[in-house]
Amino acid sequence: MLDSPLTADVPLGPFQDAPIAVRSARSKNAKLHAGTTCTQLRTRDITMSRVPLNAETIGRMCSHCAESGQWASPTSGLGIFLRALGGLGLLYQLRQYTAPDPDDCWEQEEVQSAAALLRTEPFEPAAAASEDDEEPDEEDREARDEAKRLWESVLSTWRGAATSLHLAQASVTLFPWLASWAEPKLAAKQQYLEVLRAQAALFVDSEGLVAAAAAAAMEEPELPSEEVAFSAIGTGKEVGARLKALWREWQGEAGRGWEGPGARTCVADPTRGIRPNRKGYAETRAAVDGLVASWEVQVRDAVTSSAHDALQWVSVRLPEVKEDPTPPWREHGFLLDLDDWTTGVLITHLADADWAGRTLTLRVPRLIADRLLSRSHRLDCEAHQDRPTIITAPSASPIRPGIFDDTPVHGRQPLTAEHLRLLRSIRPAAADELYTVFSTDGGAEVVPLPVIEKRLARGWQCFLLAGTADLPADVIEPWAREVGPRPEGQGSLWPQYPRSAHDPLFGEDLGLAQGATRAAWLGYERQNAERNLRLLAMARGVRDLRTLDGGYDDHGRSRTLPQPVWLGLLTHAEDLDLEPFEAPDADRWRSGGSGIPLGVLADVQVYTTNADPRIQGKGHSPFCAHSRERGVVAGDDLLTAADLLDDNGYDWCSKCHGYAVRRLTDTQLSYYRAAHRLHDIAQTLDPRRGGRDRLDTETITQQLRELADWRPSGEDHWYTSGARRWRRIVGELQVKAEAAGRDTP
């Protein structure tokens, strides 16, 4: 456990006395739990009730649930607030980096000694006069290694403390009612952060920072590739290529840290590969060293000429803290991905900081300011004539009851981009979920979070009805039990369904039930299975699956549904057999259709990457390797089963057959099975196929009576397009069956 539970002294602001559901034993003073799965709830006689969230309720919470229990829906205002407090949130951050860790700390004298040692020249074993003189070399190496480890520890702790302070201050900014309560705790963190910064600054050579900036600003010089002194390298062209490589690496190395240009060794040595005893090697070696020395002289001259320039004010905007979307979930952004030179500048020249807003104020020499403000620098920097004033204006929190799903629908307030930004920052997984929203122009829709954000940016107005995580467990859990767990130790998860049209399981792989099984079983863990079913339940009501494309995140990862959910929505092209609906063929040797009307199957959706014959390239399924198995995206083409029958010169991929088909509803699957049964009977009664002497006309007649009266389950009065043609085909087959019966001996 993180030892940062919710305590009674935490101000609750607008969520004071908000009702929450609790579970407990039936005793009067029993501890309150967020769910029945809590390991500290050790009784089967559990009662559930709703109580107001206040100091008394918090005092009765069990320690585990007070720290990480889910007391409200994760997408509700209260759920977002409690999530910001719990886990690795505000309560945890306020306890971190407030004072030196007694188990892993260092004294100021140790830091000063280590910094002084690293600034001295290392001991050169080549200068030793005897074997006894080599012992100080080993001692010096060990001392330097220990000093470097201490430097890395100080720097890492400073980064961690700054990140923790940023996260804590940002949380307090989101919930202003926490400000006065958190102020003394934040002050302790700021004080310790300044101690760490001062210690880290001891290791940084401030003059080396200026020299590195001067080296980075140098233009590529004219390289002496035609000089005779470099002739040992090769031809003039070879000399030019090697000297250019030397320049680029020298400039990159010289501008990377704070030790100064002469403290780094270039790998791109033009004399590499040349034997030292070769004629002209000594002259070439001396010429290379002289060339590098001339560049270092230019750097020193630039530093000297700028020594009397006035210091400049520069504000630096740090990137957001981000986390990898996949294991090992390493954090990025903020101070974590900065190069050594930039880190040294921030440590040495920091004058003021708004850690909550990720804005730092620096006072730096002109050369450093020029480099920070150059387009090549990755940080967002701005120059100022005078010291910029950091003003944190108090504002009302956008997180309050009535925004998300914690109030009745008639009391909901419109969503804004700020609401979604906060939801995303506190709960990053929200970007991968689906939401039901309502607007006056679109009614109720199911869309991903990135789509909502894009629409809000264009002035769209809507309010949130529910998210994927808000679907009632009383609906999802029985469904998950019906699907069942993924079988273990089984050769194939997917049974080979019978091909006989008269088998009750015919076409089962096209239906919704098989889609739910695939969505659940292809999840890696039980939690993934339930989440996939929630996403599937939301997505099934979407009219056009292309609207579920959420684009790509900062890591290049597609913001779309997981592939198991796509497999729950769509099936492969080869699973759909439209032969019964094709026109009859006069050729007895070809398997023609029966001309059965498509009926309810006419609007079955078909998704492909390209259905336009005028556009170069074959059409691929969303599951095809050629389309990177990425599911349906906004740029895909949407067809119907009726379009497939028309066959307008489509050019399909031979591997995936070109498209994926939306899974059939129960009514569509029932009609699909009935049509195949009718088609099978039509083929059986076809005199061109022979075998009429073996017909079981009595069974065929009974099957035709059933098909004549076919209607969807539960529908007493049902009519669809093509119903007359259906009955006419059945009638014609009944006549053929009766004739075949009379002809059969």
Secondary structure, DSSP 4 states (H G I P E B T S, - for coil): --S----TTS--GGGTT-EEEEEEESSTTPPBBSSTT-TT---S-EEEEEEE-SHHHHHHB-HHHHHH---S-TTSHHHHHHHHHSTTSHHHHHHSSSS--TTS---HHHHHHHHHHHHSPPP-GGG-SSGGGGHHHHHHHHHHHHHHHHHHHHHHHHHHHHHHHHHHHHHHHHSGGGHHHHHHHHHHHHHHHHHHHHHHHTT--HHHHHHHHHHHHPPPPPP-TT-GGGGGG-SHHHHHHHHHHHHHHHHHHHTTSSS-GGGS--S--TTTTS-TTSTTHHHHHHHHHHHHHHHHHHHHHHHHHTTTSPPEEEEEEPPPPEE-SSTT--EESTTTT--HHHHHHHHHHEEEEETTTTEEEEEE-HHHHHHHHSTTSSSEEEEESSPPP--------S--TTSSSSS-GGG-----HHHHHHHHHH-GGGGGSEEEEEETTTEEEEEEHHHHHHHHHTT---EEEEEGGGS-HHHHHHHHHHH-PPPSS-S-SS------TTSTTTTGGGBHHHHHHHHHHTSSSHHHHHHHHHHHHHHTT-S-GGGG---B-TTS-B-S--HHHHHHHEEEGGG---GGGSPP-S-TTS--------GGGTT-EEEES---TTSSS-B--TTSGGGTT----TTSEEEEHHHHHH--S--B-TTTTT-EEEPBPHHHHHHHHHHHHHHHHHHHH-GGG--GGG--HHHHHHHHHHHHT---TT-SS---TTHHHHHHHHHHHHHHHHHHHHH--
